[in-house]
Amino acid sequence: MADHMLATITIGINPVAFSVGSLSVHWYGILYVVAFVVAYYLGARPHLLPRGISENDLERITGWTILFGLIGARLYYDVQNLDMMHSFVDVIAVWNGGMAFYGAIIGGLGTILVVGWRGHLRLWTLVDGGAFFAVVGQPIGRIGNIINGDILGGPSNLPWATAYTNAAAVLQPGYKLGVAYQPAGAYEALGTLVILLILIGIRRRGVRPGVLIISYVALYSVSQLLLDFLRQSEPVIWLGLKQLQLTAIVSLVVLVPLMIVVWRRTEGRARPKPEGAAESEPPAGAGPAADAEPATDAEEAATS
């Protein structure tokens, strides 16, 4: 996949994995499918099944969440890059990269809340599962960005700087073949893996439903605010910050506090059970304030 040459890493992979007639199948799309499968089986499923969410409900919610998460991710990218949207094909051209993860978070969380509410499921438990789905799947999806070359920093001579040599590489305007750049997409993948480890550590403390999704949104926003200083393939919008960084600030200042307020008025106000107290089954149709059992050892092993 990559070879060391002149103290940098060269990537010469064709973003198109294979073609069937006039249909081209891109690595970017293949890795998204792999990310969804891995995120379901190692992220959402191990978290939610032990907490009372049935497999049928989980499959239904996952399907709708993937659909509207993808729509949200693409629409957010389109809004970020209106100058590149010259036709309907440009709007939907996901095969050239261009999926903004904040849009996926907005579309995905909204879908989970709506479908979960209609099904009388525990909403905080569900969105916690959504956090693990996102944090497990995103690093895999970033491999597609690394192959494309569409998330890069500035020119660099660091040993891990990446230079693209394939003429089909999806480089942003101003980037050139054969020039080594900071691998901003790889930094984002590593940052998400760090968030995953932190969330696993938080979950092992037996926290209430809702703490994980709030922690994820806060940690992801901080990571984007910091890492985007290295990502120079996006334009500066205001006060020396890019649109993704401005979104991260809004998330930290508005969304995270709002989530904490709602959590405190629902799940957070319930008193913890004394240690050793007998567990009782929640009534049918229990709402989002219903508590959940702690994770099992088998579940932790599956996710770690």
MARDOKE-823768 format. One record per residue (C-alpha): residue number from 1; residue in three letters; x, y, z. Coordinates in Angstrom, 1 decimal. Each point is the difference from the previous one (the first is absolute). Example, Ala and Ser with C-alpha at 12.3 -4.5 7.8 and 13.67 -1.06 7.14 Angstrom:
# MARDOKE-823768
pt nr=1	rest=ALA	xx=12.3	yy=-4.5	zz=7.8;
pt nr=2	rest=SER	xx=1.4	yy=3.4	zz=-0.7;
END
This chain:
# MARDOKE-823768
pt nr=1	rest=MET	xx=0.0	yy=0.0	zz=0.0;
pt nr=2	rest=ALA	xx=2.7	yy=2.4	zz=0.8;
pt nr=3	rest=ASP	xx=3.8	yy=0.1	zz=-0.3;
pt nr=4	rest=HIS	xx=2.6	yy=2.1	zz=1.7;
pt nr=5	rest=MET	xx=1.8	yy=2.2	zz=-2.5;
pt nr=6	rest=LEU	xx=2.2	yy=3.0	zz=0.8;
pt nr=7	rest=ALA	xx=-1.1	yy=0.1	zz=3.6;
pt nr=8	rest=THR	xx=-3.7	yy=0.2	zz=-0.8;
pt nr=9	rest=ILE	xx=-2.8	yy=-2.4	zz=-0.8;
pt nr=10	rest=THR	xx=-1.2	yy=-0.2	zz=-3.5;
pt nr=11	rest=ILE	xx=-3.5	yy=-1.2	zz=-0.8;
pt nr=12	rest=GLY	xx=-0.7	yy=-1.1	zz=-3.5;
pt nr=13	rest=ILE	xx=-3.2	yy=-1.9	zz=0.4;
pt nr=14	rest=ASN	xx=-2.8	yy=0.7	zz=-2.5;
pt nr=15	rest=PRO	xx=-3.1	yy=1.2	zz=1.9;
pt nr=16	rest=VAL	xx=-2.0	yy=-2.2	zz=-2.3;
pt nr=17	rest=ALA	xx=0.2	yy=-3.6	zz=1.3;
pt nr=18	rest=PHE	xx=-1.6	yy=-1.6	zz=-3.1;
pt nr=19	rest=SER	xx=-2.5	yy=0.7	zz=-2.7;
pt nr=20	rest=VAL	xx=-3.0	yy=-1.9	zz=-1.3;
pt nr=21	rest=GLY	xx=-0.7	yy=1.4	zz=-3.5;
pt nr=22	rest=SER	xx=-0.5	yy=3.7	zz=0.4;
pt nr=23	rest=LEU	xx=-0.5	yy=-0.3	zz=3.8;
pt nr=24	rest=SER	xx=3.1	yy=0.8	zz=2.1;
pt nr=25	rest=VAL	xx=0.2	yy=-1.4	zz=3.6;
pt nr=26	rest=HIS	xx=2.2	yy=2.2	zz=2.2;
pt nr=27	rest=TRP	xx=2.0	yy=-1.0	zz=3.0;
pt nr=28	rest=TYR	xx=-1.7	yy=2.9	zz=1.8;
pt nr=29	rest=GLY	xx=-3.4	yy=-1.7	zz=-0.4;
pt nr=30	rest=ILE	xx=1.3	yy=-3.5	zz=0.8;
pt nr=31	rest=LEU	xx=1.6	yy=1.2	zz=3.3;
pt nr=32	rest=TYR	xx=-3.3	yy=1.8	zz=1.0;
pt nr=33	rest=VAL	xx=-1.8	yy=-3.3	zz=-0.3;
pt nr=34	rest=VAL	xx=2.7	yy=-1.8	zz=2.0;
pt nr=35	rest=ALA	xx=-0.2	yy=2.8	zz=2.6;
pt nr=36	rest=PHE	xx=-3.8	yy=-0.4	zz=0.4;
pt nr=37	rest=VAL	xx=0.3	yy=-3.8	zz=0.4;
pt nr=38	rest=VAL	xx=2.9	yy=0.2	zz=2.6;
pt nr=39	rest=ALA	xx=-1.7	yy=2.9	zz=1.8;
pt nr=40	rest=TYR	xx=-3.2	yy=-2.0	zz=0.3;
pt nr=41	rest=TYR	xx=1.5	yy=-3.2	zz=1.2;
pt nr=42	rest=LEU	xx=2.8	yy=1.4	zz=2.2;
pt nr=43	rest=GLY	xx=-1.5	yy=3.4	zz=1.0;
pt nr=44	rest=ALA	xx=-3.8	yy=0.3	zz=0.2;
pt nr=45	rest=ARG	xx=-1.0	yy=-3.7	zz=0.4;
pt nr=46	rest=PRO	xx=2.3	yy=-0.9	zz=3.0;
pt nr=47	rest=HIS	xx=-1.1	yy=3.1	zz=1.8;
pt nr=48	rest=LEU	xx=-3.8	yy=-0.1	zz=-0.6;
pt nr=49	rest=LEU	xx=-1.0	yy=-3.7	zz=0.1;
pt nr=50	rest=PRO	xx=1.1	yy=-0.4	zz=3.6;
pt nr=51	rest=ARG	xx=-2.0	yy=3.1	zz=0.9;
pt nr=52	rest=GLY	xx=-3.4	yy=-1.3	zz=-1.2;
pt nr=53	rest=ILE	xx=-0.1	yy=1.2	zz=-3.6;
pt nr=54	rest=SER	xx=-1.2	yy=-2.8	zz=-2.2;
pt nr=55	rest=GLU	xx=1.8	yy=-1.1	zz=-3.1;
pt nr=56	rest=ASN	xx=-3.0	yy=0.8	zz=-2.2;
pt nr=57	rest=ASP	xx=-0.2	yy=3.6	zz=1.4;
pt nr=58	rest=LEU	xx=3.8	yy=0.4	zz=-0.3;
pt nr=59	rest=GLU	xx=0.0	yy=-1.1	zz=-3.7;
pt nr=60	rest=ARG	xx=-2.9	yy=2.3	zz=-0.8;
pt nr=61	rest=ILE	xx=1.5	yy=3.0	zz=1.7;
pt nr=62	rest=THR	xx=3.5	yy=-0.7	zz=-1.5;
pt nr=63	rest=GLY	xx=-1.4	yy=-0.1	zz=-3.5;
pt nr=64	rest=TRP	xx=-1.9	yy=3.3	zz=0.3;
pt nr=65	rest=THR	xx=3.0	yy=1.6	zz=1.8;
pt nr=66	rest=ILE	xx=2.5	yy=-1.0	zz=-2.7;
pt nr=67	rest=LEU	xx=-2.4	yy=1.4	zz=-2.7;
pt nr=68	rest=PHE	xx=-0.6	yy=3.4	zz=1.6;
pt nr=69	rest=GLY	xx=3.5	yy=0.2	zz=1.3;
pt nr=70	rest=LEU	xx=1.4	yy=-0.3	zz=-3.5;
pt nr=71	rest=ILE	xx=-2.5	yy=2.6	zz=-1.3;
pt nr=72	rest=GLY	xx=0.9	yy=2.3	zz=2.8;
pt nr=73	rest=ALA	xx=3.8	yy=-0.5	zz=-0.5;
pt nr=74	rest=ARG	xx=-0.3	yy=0.8	zz=-3.7;
pt nr=75	rest=LEU	xx=-2.3	yy=3.0	zz=0.4;
pt nr=76	rest=TYR	xx=2.3	yy=1.5	zz=2.6;
pt nr=77	rest=TYR	xx=2.9	yy=-0.4	zz=-2.4;
pt nr=78	rest=ASP	xx=-1.9	yy=1.6	zz=-2.8;
pt nr=79	rest=VAL	xx=-0.8	yy=3.0	zz=2.2;
pt nr=80	rest=GLN	xx=3.7	yy=0.3	zz=0.9;
pt nr=81	rest=ASN	xx=1.0	yy=-0.1	zz=-3.7;
pt nr=82	rest=LEU	xx=-2.7	yy=2.0	zz=-1.8;
pt nr=83	rest=ASP	xx=2.5	yy=1.3	zz=-2.5;
pt nr=84	rest=MET	xx=0.6	yy=-3.6	zz=-1.2;
pt nr=85	rest=MET	xx=-3.7	yy=-0.8	zz=-0.5;
pt nr=86	rest=HIS	xx=-0.6	yy=0.8	zz=-3.7;
pt nr=87	rest=SER	xx=-2.6	yy=-2.8	zz=-0.7;
pt nr=88	rest=PHE	xx=-2.1	yy=-2.6	zz=1.6;
pt nr=89	rest=VAL	xx=2.8	yy=-2.6	zz=-0.7;
pt nr=90	rest=ASP	xx=2.4	yy=2.2	zz=2.1;
pt nr=91	rest=VAL	xx=-2.5	yy=0.0	zz=2.9;
pt nr=92	rest=ILE	xx=-0.1	yy=-3.8	zz=0.2;
pt nr=93	rest=ALA	xx=3.5	yy=-0.9	zz=-1.2;
pt nr=94	rest=VAL	xx=1.0	yy=-1.9	zz=3.1;
pt nr=95	rest=TRP	xx=2.4	yy=-2.2	zz=-2.1;
pt nr=96	rest=ASN	xx=2.4	yy=3.0	zz=-0.1;
pt nr=97	rest=GLY	xx=0.0	yy=0.2	zz=3.8;
pt nr=98	rest=GLY	xx=-1.8	yy=2.7	zz=1.9;
pt nr=99	rest=MET	xx=-1.8	yy=-1.2	zz=3.0;
pt nr=100	rest=ALA	xx=-0.1	yy=2.3	zz=3.0;
pt nr=101	rest=PHE	xx=-0.1	yy=-1.9	zz=3.2;
pt nr=102	rest=TYR	xx=-1.8	yy=2.7	zz=2.0;
pt nr=103	rest=GLY	xx=-2.9	yy=-0.4	zz=-2.5;
pt nr=104	rest=ALA	xx=0.0	yy=-3.7	zz=0.7;
pt nr=105	rest=ILE	xx=-0.2	yy=0.6	zz=3.7;
pt nr=106	rest=ILE	xx=-2.9	yy=2.4	zz=-0.4;
pt nr=107	rest=GLY	xx=-1.9	yy=-2.2	zz=-2.4;
pt nr=108	rest=GLY	xx=0.8	yy=-3.2	zz=1.9;
pt nr=109	rest=LEU	xx=-0.9	yy=1.3	zz=3.5;
pt nr=110	rest=GLY	xx=-3.2	yy=1.5	zz=-1.3;
pt nr=111	rest=THR	xx=-1.0	yy=-3.3	zz=-1.6;
pt nr=112	rest=ILE	xx=0.8	yy=-2.0	zz=3.1;
pt nr=113	rest=LEU	xx=-2.1	yy=2.4	zz=2.2;
pt nr=114	rest=VAL	xx=-3.0	yy=-0.1	zz=-2.4;
pt nr=115	rest=VAL	xx=0.0	yy=-3.7	zz=-0.6;
pt nr=116	rest=GLY	xx=0.7	yy=-0.8	zz=3.7;
pt nr=117	rest=TRP	xx=-2.7	yy=2.3	zz=1.2;
pt nr=118	rest=ARG	xx=-2.6	yy=-1.5	zz=-2.4;
pt nr=119	rest=GLY	xx=1.0	yy=-3.5	zz=1.2;
pt nr=120	rest=HIS	xx=-0.1	yy=1.0	zz=3.7;
pt nr=121	rest=LEU	xx=3.6	yy=-0.9	zz=0.5;
pt nr=122	rest=ARG	xx=2.6	yy=1.4	zz=2.5;
pt nr=123	rest=LEU	xx=1.3	yy=3.0	zz=-1.9;
pt nr=124	rest=TRP	xx=3.1	yy=0.6	zz=2.0;
pt nr=125	rest=THR	xx=1.0	yy=-3.6	zz=-0.2;
pt nr=126	rest=LEU	xx=-0.5	yy=0.1	zz=-3.8;
pt nr=127	rest=VAL	xx=2.1	yy=3.1	zz=-0.6;
pt nr=128	rest=ASP	xx=2.8	yy=-1.5	zz=2.2;
pt nr=129	rest=GLY	xx=-0.1	yy=-2.9	zz=-2.4;
pt nr=130	rest=GLY	xx=0.1	yy=2.5	zz=-2.9;
pt nr=131	rest=ALA	xx=3.2	yy=1.5	zz=1.5;
pt nr=132	rest=PHE	xx=1.7	yy=-3.4	zz=-0.1;
pt nr=133	rest=PHE	xx=-1.2	yy=-0.6	zz=-3.5;
pt nr=134	rest=ALA	xx=1.5	yy=3.3	zz=-1.1;
pt nr=135	rest=VAL	xx=3.3	yy=-0.3	zz=1.8;
pt nr=136	rest=VAL	xx=0.7	yy=-3.6	zz=-1.1;
pt nr=137	rest=GLY	xx=-1.0	yy=0.7	zz=-3.7;
pt nr=138	rest=GLN	xx=1.6	yy=3.3	zz=-0.6;
pt nr=139	rest=PRO	xx=3.7	yy=-1.0	zz=0.0;
pt nr=140	rest=ILE	xx=-0.8	yy=-2.6	zz=-2.7;
pt nr=141	rest=GLY	xx=-1.8	yy=2.5	zz=-2.1;
pt nr=142	rest=ARG	xx=3.1	yy=2.3	zz=0.3;
pt nr=143	rest=ILE	xx=2.0	yy=-2.6	zz=-1.8;
pt nr=144	rest=GLY	xx=-2.0	yy=0.8	zz=-3.1;
pt nr=145	rest=ASN	xx=0.9	yy=3.7	zz=0.5;
pt nr=146	rest=ILE	xx=3.7	yy=-1.0	zz=0.2;
pt nr=147	rest=ILE	xx=-0.2	yy=-2.0	zz=-3.2;
pt nr=148	rest=ASN	xx=-1.8	yy=2.9	zz=-1.8;
pt nr=149	rest=GLY	xx=2.3	yy=2.7	zz=1.3;
pt nr=150	rest=ASP	xx=-2.9	yy=2.4	zz=0.7;
pt nr=151	rest=ILE	xx=0.9	yy=0.9	zz=3.7;
pt nr=152	rest=LEU	xx=3.5	yy=1.5	zz=0.1;
pt nr=153	rest=GLY	xx=2.1	yy=2.5	zz=2.0;
pt nr=154	rest=GLY	xx=2.8	yy=2.2	zz=-1.3;
pt nr=155	rest=PRO	xx=3.2	yy=-1.1	zz=-1.8;
pt nr=156	rest=SER	xx=2.3	yy=-1.9	zz=2.4;
pt nr=157	rest=ASN	xx=3.3	yy=-1.9	zz=0.1;
pt nr=158	rest=LEU	xx=-1.0	yy=-2.1	zz=3.0;
pt nr=159	rest=PRO	xx=0.7	yy=-3.7	zz=-0.4;
pt nr=160	rest=TRP	xx=-3.7	yy=-0.7	zz=0.0;
pt nr=161	rest=ALA	xx=-1.0	yy=2.7	zz=-2.5;
pt nr=162	rest=THR	xx=-1.9	yy=-1.4	zz=-2.9;
pt nr=163	rest=ALA	xx=0.6	yy=0.6	zz=-3.7;
pt nr=164	rest=TYR	xx=-2.6	yy=-1.2	zz=-2.6;
pt nr=165	rest=THR	xx=1.2	yy=-1.3	zz=-3.4;
pt nr=166	rest=ASN	xx=-3.2	yy=-1.3	zz=-1.6;
pt nr=167	rest=ALA	xx=-1.5	yy=2.4	zz=-2.5;
pt nr=168	rest=ALA	xx=-3.5	yy=-1.0	zz=1.2;
pt nr=169	rest=ALA	xx=0.6	yy=1.1	zz=3.6;
pt nr=170	rest=VAL	xx=-2.7	yy=2.3	zz=1.3;
pt nr=171	rest=LEU	xx=2.2	yy=2.9	zz=1.0;
pt nr=172	rest=GLN	xx=-1.6	yy=3.3	zz=1.0;
pt nr=173	rest=PRO	xx=0.7	yy=3.1	zz=-2.1;
pt nr=174	rest=GLY	xx=3.6	yy=1.3	zz=0.5;
pt nr=175	rest=TYR	xx=1.4	yy=-3.5	zz=0.9;
pt nr=176	rest=LYS	xx=2.4	yy=-1.7	zz=-2.4;
pt nr=177	rest=LEU	xx=1.1	yy=-3.5	zz=-0.7;
pt nr=178	rest=GLY	xx=3.5	yy=-0.9	zz=1.2;
pt nr=179	rest=VAL	xx=0.0	yy=2.6	zz=2.8;
pt nr=180	rest=ALA	xx=0.0	yy=-1.3	zz=3.6;
pt nr=181	rest=TYR	xx=-2.7	yy=1.3	zz=2.3;
pt nr=182	rest=GLN	xx=-1.1	yy=-0.4	zz=3.6;
pt nr=183	rest=PRO	xx=-2.4	yy=-3.0	zz=0.1;
pt nr=184	rest=ALA	xx=-2.8	yy=1.8	zz=1.8;
pt nr=185	rest=GLY	xx=-2.4	yy=-2.9	zz=-0.7;
pt nr=186	rest=ALA	xx=2.2	yy=-2.4	zz=1.8;
pt nr=187	rest=TYR	xx=0.3	yy=2.4	zz=3.0;
pt nr=188	rest=GLU	xx=-3.8	yy=0.1	zz=0.2;
pt nr=189	rest=ALA	xx=-0.2	yy=-3.8	zz=-0.1;
pt nr=190	rest=LEU	xx=2.5	yy=-0.2	zz=2.9;
pt nr=191	rest=GLY	xx=-1.9	yy=2.6	zz=1.9;
pt nr=192	rest=THR	xx=-3.2	yy=-1.9	zz=-0.3;
pt nr=193	rest=LEU	xx=1.7	yy=-3.2	zz=1.3;
pt nr=194	rest=VAL	xx=1.1	yy=2.0	zz=3.1;
pt nr=195	rest=ILE	xx=-3.6	yy=1.1	zz=0.5;
pt nr=196	rest=LEU	xx=-1.1	yy=-3.7	zz=-0.2;
pt nr=197	rest=LEU	xx=2.5	yy=-1.0	zz=2.7;
pt nr=198	rest=ILE	xx=-1.3	yy=2.9	zz=2.2;
pt nr=199	rest=LEU	xx=-3.6	yy=-1.0	zz=-0.5;
pt nr=200	rest=ILE	xx=0.8	yy=-3.7	zz=0.9;
pt nr=201	rest=GLY	xx=1.7	yy=1.3	zz=3.2;
pt nr=202	rest=ILE	xx=-3.1	yy=2.1	zz=0.9;
pt nr=203	rest=ARG	xx=-2.4	yy=-2.9	zz=-0.7;
pt nr=204	rest=ARG	xx=2.0	yy=-2.2	zz=2.3;
pt nr=205	rest=ARG	xx=-0.8	yy=2.4	zz=2.9;
pt nr=206	rest=GLY	xx=-3.7	yy=-1.0	zz=-0.3;
pt nr=207	rest=VAL	xx=-1.2	yy=3.5	zz=-0.9;
pt nr=208	rest=ARG	xx=-3.7	yy=0.7	zz=-0.7;
pt nr=209	rest=PRO	xx=-1.4	yy=-0.1	zz=-3.6;
pt nr=210	rest=GLY	xx=0.7	yy=3.3	zz=-1.7;
pt nr=211	rest=VAL	xx=3.5	yy=0.7	zz=1.4;
pt nr=212	rest=LEU	xx=1.6	yy=-1.8	zz=-2.9;
pt nr=213	rest=ILE	xx=-1.7	yy=1.9	zz=-2.8;
pt nr=214	rest=ILE	xx=0.6	yy=3.4	zz=1.8;
pt nr=215	rest=SER	xx=3.7	yy=-1.0	zz=0.5;
pt nr=216	rest=TYR	xx=0.3	yy=-1.0	zz=-3.7;
pt nr=217	rest=VAL	xx=-1.4	yy=3.2	zz=-1.4;
pt nr=218	rest=ALA	xx=2.2	yy=2.1	zz=2.3;
pt nr=219	rest=LEU	xx=3.2	yy=-2.0	zz=-0.7;
pt nr=220	rest=TYR	xx=-0.7	yy=-0.1	zz=-3.8;
pt nr=221	rest=SER	xx=-0.5	yy=3.7	zz=0.0;
pt nr=222	rest=VAL	xx=3.2	yy=0.7	zz=1.8;
pt nr=223	rest=SER	xx=1.9	yy=-2.4	zz=-2.3;
pt nr=224	rest=GLN	xx=-1.4	yy=1.8	zz=-3.1;
pt nr=225	rest=LEU	xx=0.8	yy=3.4	zz=1.4;
pt nr=226	rest=LEU	xx=3.6	yy=-0.9	zz=0.6;
pt nr=227	rest=LEU	xx=0.7	yy=-2.4	zz=-2.9;
pt nr=228	rest=ASP	xx=-1.5	yy=2.3	zz=-2.6;
pt nr=229	rest=PHE	xx=2.9	yy=2.4	zz=0.5;
pt nr=230	rest=LEU	xx=2.1	yy=-2.6	zz=-1.9;
pt nr=231	rest=ARG	xx=-2.6	yy=-0.5	zz=-2.7;
pt nr=232	rest=GLN	xx=0.7	yy=2.5	zz=-2.7;
pt nr=233	rest=SER	xx=-2.1	yy=-1.4	zz=-2.7;
pt nr=234	rest=GLU	xx=-3.0	yy=2.0	zz=1.3;
pt nr=235	rest=PRO	xx=-0.3	yy=3.8	zz=-0.2;
pt nr=236	rest=VAL	xx=0.1	yy=2.4	zz=2.9;
pt nr=237	rest=ILE	xx=-3.4	yy=1.5	zz=0.6;
pt nr=238	rest=TRP	xx=0.2	yy=2.4	zz=3.0;
pt nr=239	rest=LEU	xx=2.5	yy=1.1	zz=2.7;
pt nr=240	rest=GLY	xx=2.6	yy=-2.3	zz=-1.5;
pt nr=241	rest=LEU	xx=-2.3	yy=-3.1	zz=0.5;
pt nr=242	rest=LYS	xx=-1.4	yy=-2.4	zz=-2.5;
pt nr=243	rest=GLN	xx=-3.7	yy=-0.9	zz=-0.2;
pt nr=244	rest=LEU	xx=0.5	yy=-3.3	zz=1.8;
pt nr=245	rest=GLN	xx=1.7	yy=1.8	zz=2.9;
pt nr=246	rest=LEU	xx=-2.8	yy=2.5	zz=0.3;
pt nr=247	rest=THR	xx=-2.5	yy=-2.9	zz=0.0;
pt nr=248	rest=ALA	xx=2.1	yy=-1.6	zz=2.8;
pt nr=249	rest=ILE	xx=-0.1	yy=3.2	zz=2.0;
pt nr=250	rest=VAL	xx=-3.8	yy=0.2	zz=-0.4;
pt nr=251	rest=SER	xx=-0.3	yy=-3.6	zz=1.1;
pt nr=252	rest=LEU	xx=2.1	yy=0.6	zz=3.1;
pt nr=253	rest=VAL	xx=-1.7	yy=3.2	zz=1.0;
pt nr=254	rest=VAL	xx=-3.6	yy=-0.8	zz=-1.0;
pt nr=255	rest=LEU	xx=-0.6	yy=-3.7	zz=-0.7;
pt nr=256	rest=VAL	xx=1.9	yy=-1.6	zz=2.8;
pt nr=257	rest=PRO	xx=-1.5	yy=2.2	zz=2.8;
pt nr=258	rest=LEU	xx=-3.4	yy=-0.5	zz=-1.5;
pt nr=259	rest=MET	xx=0.5	yy=-3.8	zz=0.1;
pt nr=260	rest=ILE	xx=1.2	yy=0.2	zz=3.6;
pt nr=261	rest=VAL	xx=-3.1	yy=2.1	zz=1.0;
pt nr=262	rest=VAL	xx=-2.4	yy=-2.5	zz=-1.6;
pt nr=263	rest=TRP	xx=1.9	yy=-2.9	zz=1.5;
pt nr=264	rest=ARG	xx=-0.2	yy=1.4	zz=3.5;
pt nr=265	rest=ARG	xx=-3.7	yy=0.5	zz=-0.3;
pt nr=266	rest=THR	xx=-0.6	yy=-3.6	zz=-1.2;
pt nr=267	rest=GLU	xx=2.6	yy=-2.7	zz=0.6;
pt nr=268	rest=GLY	xx=2.3	yy=2.0	zz=2.3;
pt nr=269	rest=ARG	xx=-2.6	yy=0.6	zz=2.7;
pt nr=270	rest=ALA	xx=-0.7	yy=-3.7	zz=0.6;
pt nr=271	rest=ARG	xx=1.7	yy=-1.3	zz=3.2;
pt nr=272	rest=PRO	xx=2.5	yy=-2.8	zz=-0.3;
pt nr=273	rest=LYS	xx=-1.0	yy=-3.4	zz=1.3;
pt nr=274	rest=PRO	xx=1.9	yy=-1.1	zz=3.2;
pt nr=275	rest=GLU	xx=2.7	yy=-2.4	zz=-0.8;
pt nr=276	rest=GLY	xx=-1.3	yy=-3.6	zz=0.2;
pt nr=277	rest=ALA	xx=-3.6	yy=1.0	zz=-0.4;
pt nr=278	rest=ALA	xx=-2.2	yy=-2.3	zz=-2.0;
pt nr=279	rest=GLU	xx=-0.6	yy=1.1	zz=-3.6;
pt nr=280	rest=SER	xx=-3.6	yy=0.2	zz=-1.2;
pt nr=281	rest=GLU	xx=-1.2	yy=-0.2	zz=-3.6;
pt nr=282	rest=PRO	xx=-1.0	yy=3.3	zz=-1.5;
pt nr=283	rest=PRO	xx=-3.7	yy=0.2	zz=-0.9;
pt nr=284	rest=ALA	xx=-0.9	yy=-0.5	zz=-3.6;
pt nr=285	rest=GLY	xx=0.4	yy=3.1	zz=-2.1;
pt nr=286	rest=ALA	xx=2.3	yy=1.6	zz=2.6;
pt nr=287	rest=GLY	xx=1.1	yy=3.5	zz=-1.1;
pt nr=288	rest=PRO	xx=3.4	yy=1.5	zz=-0.4;
pt nr=289	rest=ALA	xx=0.5	yy=0.5	zz=3.8;
pt nr=290	rest=ALA	xx=0.1	yy=-3.8	zz=0.6;
pt nr=291	rest=ASP	xx=3.4	yy=-1.1	zz=1.3;
pt nr=292	rest=ALA	xx=2.2	yy=-2.6	zz=-1.6;
pt nr=293	rest=GLU	xx=2.1	yy=-2.9	zz=1.3;
pt nr=294	rest=PRO	xx=3.7	yy=0.5	zz=0.1;
pt nr=295	rest=ALA	xx=2.1	yy=-1.5	zz=-2.8;
pt nr=296	rest=THR	xx=1.0	yy=-3.6	zz=0.2;
pt nr=297	rest=ASP	xx=3.6	yy=-1.3	zz=-0.1;
pt nr=298	rest=ALA	xx=-0.7	yy=-1.7	zz=-3.4;
pt nr=299	rest=GLU	xx=-1.3	yy=3.2	zz=-1.4;
pt nr=300	rest=GLU	xx=3.0	yy=2.0	zz=1.1;
pt nr=301	rest=ALA	xx=2.3	yy=-2.6	zz=-1.5;
pt nr=302	rest=ALA	xx=-1.9	yy=0.2	zz=-3.3;
pt nr=303	rest=THR	xx=0.3	yy=3.8	zz=-0.2;
pt nr=304	rest=SER	xx=3.6	yy=0.4	zz=1.4;
END
